[in-house]
């Protein structure tokens, strides 16, 4: 039966079936659909229509729409945490390491609006699906541990003040970078200013870095 399902999906593309590529394609398309329409508004039929596979194959890989949504959440967090890991901050001087981390977070959020929307949607669901994912908890546990290492090295070097919890520091960095995207449209409309312009974003990016650095300054 499984072979029949995969054969039909391969037939839709006219190419030999590649399970990894198929799942990647489904998640990419589904991420956009969930970010645009929410969990309740997204439709498996539409996702299947926009992918190189079938509705039946989506259920085969992910179980149901909620299973697909959870996989999309996990992928969204995996991308941001993978990007942080590629910074390789272990041997970077702590002030510079923190600066790079804040800049990366700002840039990542600015270029991954679907991630911001997915997190906003998950908050509507009170974090119900995040609680089900051991993968996301582990990814974020690693992120806090890496930030704690940078912070502790900064304190030891006399560059950062002591007494700040890494989870609180992560909260402040996330808040500043997240709000930049989550409220950009409404803020621009309310105050009749384009906060999303390249110039405005460059200024905001530097301000966010400065605020975090001053928050930790001795």
C-alpha positions in Angstrom: 0.0 0.0 0.0 2.8 2.4 0.9 4.5 1.7 -2.4 1.3 2.4 -4.2 0.9 5.8 -2.5 4.5 6.8 -3.3 4.1 5.6 -6.9 1.1 7.8 -7.4 2.9 10.8 -6.0 5.8 10.1 -8.3 3.4 9.9 -11.1 2.1 13.4 -10.4 5.5 14.9 -11.0 6.5 12.5 -13.7 9.8 11.9 -11.9 11.2 9.3 -9.6 9.9 9.8 -6.0 12.3 11.4 -3.5 10.8 11.2 0.0 13.1 13.8 1.5 12.5 16.3 -1.3 8.8 15.6 -1.2 8.5 16.3 2.5 10.7 19.4 2.1 8.3 20.7 -0.7 5.2 20.0 1.4 6.6 21.8 4.4 7.7 24.8 2.4 4.3 25.2 0.8 2.4 24.4 4.1 4.5 27.0 6.0 3.3 29.8 3.8 -0.3 28.5 3.9 -0.4 28.3 7.7 1.4 31.7 8.1 -1.2 33.3 5.8 -4.4 31.5 6.9 -3.7 30.1 10.4 -4.2 26.5 11.4 -8.0 26.6 11.0 -7.9 28.5 7.7 -5.3 26.5 5.9 -6.6 23.7 3.7 -4.9 20.4 2.9 -6.5 20.4 -0.6 -4.8 23.8 -1.4 -1.5 22.7 0.0 -1.6 19.5 -2.1 -2.5 21.5 -5.2 0.5 23.7 -4.7 3.0 20.9 -4.0 4.5 18.3 -6.2 2.6 15.5 -4.4 -0.9 14.5 -3.4 -3.3 15.0 -0.5 -3.0 11.3 0.3 0.8 11.6 0.4 0.6 14.5 2.8 -1.5 12.4 5.2 1.0 9.5 4.7 3.9 11.6 5.9 2.3 13.9 8.5 -0.8 12.1 9.7 -3.2 15.0 9.6 -3.3 18.8 9.3 -2.3 19.3 12.9 0.7 17.0 12.4 1.8 19.0 9.3 1.4 22.2 11.3 3.6 20.9 14.1 6.2 19.8 11.6 6.2 23.3 10.1 6.6 24.9 13.5 9.6 22.6 14.2 11.1 23.5 10.9 10.7 27.2 11.5 12.5 26.9 14.8 15.1 24.6 13.4 16.0 27.2 10.7 16.6 30.0 13.2 18.5 27.9 15.7 20.6 26.4 12.9 21.5 29.9 11.8 22.5 30.9 15.3 24.8 27.8 15.4 26.5 28.7 12.2 27.7 31.9 13.9 30.3 29.8 15.8 30.5 32.3 18.7 32.4 30.0 21.1 35.7 31.7 20.5 34.5 35.2 19.7 35.1 38.0 22.2 31.8 38.2 24.2 30.8 41.8 23.3 31.3 41.0 19.6 29.6 37.6 20.0 26.5 39.2 21.5 26.4 41.9 18.9 26.5 39.3 16.1 23.8 37.3 17.8 21.5 40.3 18.1 22.2 41.3 14.5 21.5 37.8 13.3 18.2 37.7 15.2 17.1 41.0 13.7 18.1 40.0 10.2 16.6 36.5 10.4 13.2 37.8 11.6 13.2 40.5 9.0 13.7 38.0 6.2 11.5 35.2 7.6 8.1 36.8 8.1 6.4 33.4 7.9 8.3 32.5 11.1 6.9 35.5 12.9 3.4 34.8 11.7 3.7 31.1 12.8 4.7 32.1 16.3 1.8 34.6 16.4 -0.6 31.9 15.4 0.8 29.5 17.9 0.3 32.2 20.6 -3.4 32.3 19.6 -3.4 28.6 20.4 -1.7 29.3 23.8 1.4 27.4 22.8 -0.6 24.1 22.6 1.3 22.6 19.8 4.7 23.8 20.9 4.2 21.9 24.2 3.8 18.7 22.2 7.3 19.1 20.5 10.4 17.7 22.3 12.3 18.9 19.2 11.4 22.6 19.7 12.1 22.4 23.5 15.6 20.9 22.8 16.4 23.5 20.1 15.5 26.4 22.4 17.3 24.8 25.3 20.4 24.8 23.2 19.8 28.5 22.2 19.6 29.6 25.9 22.7 27.6 26.8 24.7 29.3 24.0 23.5 32.7 25.1 24.3 31.9 28.7 27.9 31.0 27.6 28.3 34.4 25.8 26.9 36.3 28.8 28.9 34.5 31.4 32.1 35.1 29.5 31.2 38.8 29.2 30.6 39.0 33.0 33.9 37.3 33.7 35.7 39.7 31.4 34.1 42.7 33.1 32.2 43.6 29.9 28.7 42.8 31.1 27.0 43.5 34.5 26.1 40.5 36.6 22.6 39.5 37.7 20.9 39.1 34.4 19.2 35.8 33.7 19.9 34.4 30.2 16.2 33.6 29.6 15.5 37.3 30.3 18.2 38.5 27.9 16.8 36.1 25.3 13.3 37.6 25.9 14.5 41.2 25.4 16.4 40.3 22.2 13.4 38.4 20.8 10.9 41.1 21.8 12.7 43.9 20.0 13.4 41.9 16.8 9.9 40.2 16.8 8.0 43.4 17.2 9.9 44.9 14.3 8.0 42.5 12.1 4.8 41.6 13.9 3.6 45.3 14.3 5.3 46.8 11.3 2.1 47.2 9.1 -0.1 48.5 11.9 2.6 50.9 13.2 3.2 52.3 9.7 -0.5 52.9 9.2 -1.1 54.4 12.6 1.7 56.9 12.4 1.9 57.3 8.6 5.5 56.3 8.4 7.2 53.5 6.5 9.1 51.7 9.3 9.8 48.9 6.8 11.9 50.9 4.4 15.6 50.0 4.0 16.7 53.2 5.7 14.3 52.7 8.7 15.3 49.1 9.1 19.0 49.9 9.1 18.4 52.5 11.8 16.2 50.2 13.8 18.8 47.4 13.6 21.5 49.6 15.1 19.1 50.8 17.8 18.2 47.3 18.8 21.9 46.4 19.1 22.6 49.5 21.1 19.7 48.9 23.5 20.8 45.4 24.3 24.4 46.4 24.8 23.5 49.3 27.1 21.2 47.0 29.0 24.2 44.8 29.8 26.7 47.6 30.2 28.6 47.7 33.5 
